[in-house]
Amino acid sequence: MLGRLFNVFRGFFAQFVKGVEKRNPEALLELEQENLRKQIGSYNQSLATHAGLAERLIGQVRKLETEERELRARTTAHLRAGNQDAAGQHALRLQTVTRELEENRRQMAQAEDTYKDLVKARDVAVTAARAKIESLKGAINDMRMKAALAEMNEMAAGMITKIGGSGDTLDRLHEMVEEERNKAAGRARVARDSLDMSQIEIKEAEQKALADQALADFAAAEGIALQGAPAAAPGAPRSMGGQEAKPLSEGGQG
């Protein structure tokens, strides 16, 4: 029973963690990037250890090569000098050094090849991991953008559904504006219908008649014929203020 209960709790916890990961993919990706950096660091340390082994083998080969040359020279010198015992000792040591040199050279070549293979494997793995991380970054950004676009579309759809619906504020405001506008138009019509235009027309005709009479008097006084008015008879005296002008007597003073 305890095992089954533990499995249930573990399943709930796994679902909770999975849900958190889905809501925060950037955090999970950053964690994987940090793990990749740690793995690269650990791999580089192991690679450095292997490179150190290869360097020790290189140094050992160089040392054995130097010793081989010296032993070969000493063996030759003793043999030419007739010291066969000494030449034999050096020749025996030369055989041992030659075998060790060949073995170290073989190990050095293997170490170099292994080092190159390890470096290549590291570079390929890191390149593939970085490419996958960059791809995931692009996918996450695209996911976020599409999610935001979907939310905006949903909001727009909700706004389209709500705006213009029954009981909407904009509809009520439109009705109130139309009602007030109709009331104002009605008041203007009532005021216009109640206006006595006959008195205004009489007043306007009176002002026009007075203006015409004043213009006629001025034209008669100046001897100017008005258009549409009968022309004055030739030789007719001009009137000034409604009185005829008296003719001047011969030799009289004005």
Secondary structure as GFF3:
##gff-version 3
##sequence-region A 1 254
A	DSSP	alpha_helix	2	23	.	.	.	ID=ss1
A	DSSP	alpha_helix	25	81	.	.	.	ID=ss2
A	DSSP	alpha_helix	84	162	.	.	.	ID=ss3
A	DSSP	alpha_helix	169	193	.	.	.	ID=ss4
A	DSSP	alpha_helix	197	222	.	.	.	ID=ss5
A	DSSP	beta_strand	239	240	.	.	.	ID=ss6
A	DSSP	beta_strand	243	244	.	.	.	ID=ss7
###
